[in-house]
């Protein structure tokens, strides 16, 4: 069975997309640690990030960098933190989280509850800054 992320890629499940090309997709995490918390994925489903072929791995991180720079410009944060955990969904993904302190990227913290309108506004603001 396809991962939830592959189902997002196929359009079967909607997402608040912030950037996309033929190989990668970035969309807002629906259980965010902070406003703007974004997930970056390869469209090709691979469970473990270190199983991704070298060139695709490099390109994934370059794509994530573009998204992170847009996220930095469109949110109030000191930095954009990055995390790759790999246990919660069997599809490699990178978390980009706006942070102002080292504990802001603690995944045990309660997640924010945002309205559909907030998600749409945040996604549009980030997407407008992606170059």
N, C-alpha and C positions, 0 to 999 in steps of 0.2 A: 504494500500500500504506500502511496506517495506521502511524503511528509506534508505537514500543514504549510510549510514554506513553498513546496512545489505546487501545492494547490493555489497559493497566492500568485505564484508566477503564471500559472495557467489561466488565472482569472476566475477560477471556481470560488475562491474566497476573496472578498474585497480587502483592500489595504489602503492606508494613507501613504501613498507613494511620494517620495521626495526626489528620487533620481533613478534613472533606468537607462540601460543601453542593451545591446544584444546579448551580453553575457552576465550582467550583474543588475541587482535591484536593491534599492534602499527604501525602507519604509519605517514609519513610526511603530515603536513597540506599543502594543495595546495595554500593557501593564508596566508603565514607565516608572523609573526611579526619579526622573526629572522631566520637565517639559522639554520636548525635543529629543528624548531618548530614541535613538534610531538603530535599526538593525540593517546590516549590509550583508547580502548573500550572493553566492554564485547562483545563476539560474540552473546550472547543471547540479543535480543533487549528489552531494558527497557527504557522508556522515561526519567524518573526522577531518578537521581543517588541514592536518599535516599529511593527509592522503591526497590532497589536491596537487595536480601536476605543477611543477615549478613555475612555468610561465603564467598559468592561470592564477596561482597563488600571489605572484608579484603584482599582476594586474588587479586582482581583488583588493589588495592593500592600497594601490594607487587610486582605485575608484573610491575606496573608503576615505582616503586622504581628501579628495575633492569634496566629499560629503561632509567630512569633519570641518573643513575650512568654511563651508557654507553654514554649518551648524554654529560655529564659533561667531560668525558675523550676524547671525539672526537670533541669538539667545543671549541672555545676560549670564555669562559664566566667565570664570577665570581661565579655564581650559576645557578641552573636550577629552574626557577619559575614554580609554579603550579597554575592552575586556573580551576574551574569547574563553568561554567555559566549555561548551560542547556537550553538555549532558542533558539539557532540557528539551532539545529538539534534535532529531537525527538528520540534521542538514546543517552543514558548516555555516556559521554566522559570526559576525563581529558586532559587538555592542558599542555604540558611540553614545556617551552620556555627558551632557553638560555638567561640569562640576565646579565647585568653589572651594572644596576642601577634600582631604583624602578619604573621608568616610562617606562622601556623597555617592560612591559607587559600590556601596554595600548591598548586595542582592538579598540580604535577609531583612532589609528595611521594608516597611509597608509601601505598597505601590500607590501611585497617584490615581485618582479617579477623575478622568476628564470627560467632558461632554463631546458629542460628535462634532459640534461647532468648534470647540477648542482644538480638537485633533485636526480638523480641516484647515483652520487658520494657521496652526503651527506648521503643518505640512506645506502649505502654500508659501509661507514666509521662508522656510528653508529652501524649497525648490527654486524660488526666485533668485537665490544666491549661488546656486550650483553653477560652476563654469566648466 
